[in-house]
Amino acid sequence: MLFNSLEFCVFFPIVVFLYLILPARVRYIWLLIASYYFYMSWNPVYALLMVFSTAVTFISGIGMERAEKRGGERAPVRKKRIVAISFCVNIGILFLFKYADFLLQNVNWILGKLHLLVLPESLNLLLPVGISFYTFQALSYTMDVYRGQVKVEKNFLRYALFVSFFPQLVAGPIERSSHLLSQVNTVPQGKLWDYDRIANGCILMVWGFFQKMVIADRVAVLVNSVFDSYYLYGTVILAAGAAGFALQIYCDFSSYSMIAIGAARVMGFELMENFNVPYFSRSIQEFWRRWHISLSTWFRDYLYIPLGGSRCSKAKAYRNTMITFLVSGLWHGANWTYLAWGGLHGFYQIMGKELRPWKDRINQRLHTKTESISYKLGQAMMTFALVDLAWIFFRADTLKDAVYYIWRMFTRADFWTLSDGTLYTLGLNRFEMNILYVSLGILFLADLIRYKKGQQPDKFLAEQCIWFRWLVVLGMILATFIFGVYGPAFDAQQFIYFQF
C-alpha cells in the first residue's frame, strides 16, 4: 500500500478513528493488526518473514536476560552467542533474498572465465518490501539489550508493533528500541486527542505529499529520459539529469519520512528526524550528519564504533570508514554501482580529513574570509557537486554506464542546448517545467527556513497568523491535487527506497 494511493487515503483515517475510540488497553493490538494489514497488502506470504525476524530477536532478548540472571563466568559468553545467532539468522535471511542472486551472478562470471560449470543464474526470489529496514530495526533491539541500554520487552505483541509500526515500516526512519518501543508502552496512557498535535502531523503529511507528487515524480520524468538515453547527450543535459536525480531522490525519500513522521504524530508517536536539509551541507562529513540520519547513525553505532571508530591509528580509522561506507552501499542494493557509490563517499571522507590541514594553511595565507557568505556558498556548491557525482553511480544500471555518463558529461560540451529548447524535449514541456521551477523554489524556501530557524513546516506555520497558516496548507493541498503527477499522462511511481 503506497502512501500516495487512494487505498491509504481510506486506510489511514479508519485506523486513526478506531485507534482514538478504542479502550487504551487494546490500542496497541489494533495498531499491530493495522500494521500487518498494511504490509500484507503487497505480499501476504512475506509477512511470515517479518514474524520470524520478530520472534528471533524477541527470544534473543529474553535469552540474554536469563543468561544474565543465571550469572557466572560464562554469562557474557552466552550473551555473545545469543547475539551472534540473532545476527546470523536475520542477516542470513536478508542475504538470501537480497544478495544471493548478486553472488551467483559474480560467481558464474568467474566460473565462466575459468571455463567451469556454471551455477543457476537466479533463485527467482522476490525481494520483500522493506526487509532491510525492519531487519536493522529488530537487530538494533538485540544489540541494545546486549549492551544493557534498554530493558527486555516481555510482551511479544508490543514488541511486534515496534518492529512493524506501519508509518515507518517499509522505508524508515529506522527507529531504536530506546525511542519507539518505550512509546509503544506509554502512548496509550497519554492524551490522544490533541488538536495541535494532530494538525501538525497532518501538515507534515501534506508537505510530504507535495514533495513526492509535485516535485519528485515530476523531476523523475526528466531524469528517466536522460539516464535512459544518456549516450545521446552532452554536458548540459547530463548535468541536468544528474542534478535532477539528486533532487528526485531527496524529495522522494524525504517525503516518505515526512509522511511517516506526520502519520505517527497524529497517533501520538514521535519518530526520529531522518533528513535535515542535506544539500545545504558545507562538507561531506556534514552531509552525512543530515542525510538519512537514522541509517547513518545505525552504521555509526553498530558497525563503525565496534570496529574501533576513530579511536585508533589513522590507517585503521580510515579502514573503518571505508568498510562502513562500502557496507552502506551494499545495504542499498546488490549491485556494483551501489558499492562504488559507498566507496566514493568513503573516499570523500578520507580525503576531506587528509586535505583539511592543507586547506586551513591555504586559507590562512590567503587571508580567506571563511565566515563570509560567499565562502560558505562555495563550500555548499562544491559539496553538492561531489554528492551529485556520486549519485550518478547510484542511479546508473551498471558501472560502465556510470563511467561513460560521467565521461560524456565532461567531454561533450553542448551549451547551445540552454537556448535551443532541448530541455523541453525530455518529457516535460514548458508548462510542466515551469511548475517544476516554482515547486523547487518553494522547496528551497522551506529548506532555508529549516536551515536558519531549525523548524519543520508545522512548527514554522504554528507561529504564523491563522489565515496565513490555512492559506499555505490549502495551497499545498490544491497544488498536490492539481499539479501532482498521476493518471494516464505520467507513470505514477512508488517511493524509491521501497526497493531497498
Secondary structure, DSSP 4 states (H G I P E B T S, - for coil): --TTSHHHHHHHHHHHHHHHHS-GGGHHHHHHHHHHHHHHTT-GGGHHHHHHHHHHHHHHHHHHHHHHHH-STTHHHHHHHHHHHHHHHHHHHHHHHHTHHHHHHHHHHHHHHTT-PPPPS---PPPPTTHHHHHHHHHHHHHHHHTTSSPPP--HHHHHHHHH-GGGTTT-----IIIIIHHHHHGGGS----HHHHHHHHHHHHHHHIIIIIIIHHHHHHHHHHHHTGGG--HHHHHHHHHHHHHHHHHHHHHHHHHHHHHHHHTT--PPP--S-GGG-SSHHHHHHHSSHHHHHHHIIIIIHHHTTTSS-HHHHHHHHHHHHHHHHHHH-SSHHHHHHHHHHHHHHHHHHHHHHHHHHHHHHTT--TTSHHHHHHHHHHHHHHHHHHHHHHHSSSHHHHHHHHHHHHH---GGGGTSSGGGGSS--HHHHHHHHHHHHHHHHHHHHHHHH---HHHHHHTS-HHHHHHHHHHHHHHHHHH---STTS-----GGGG-
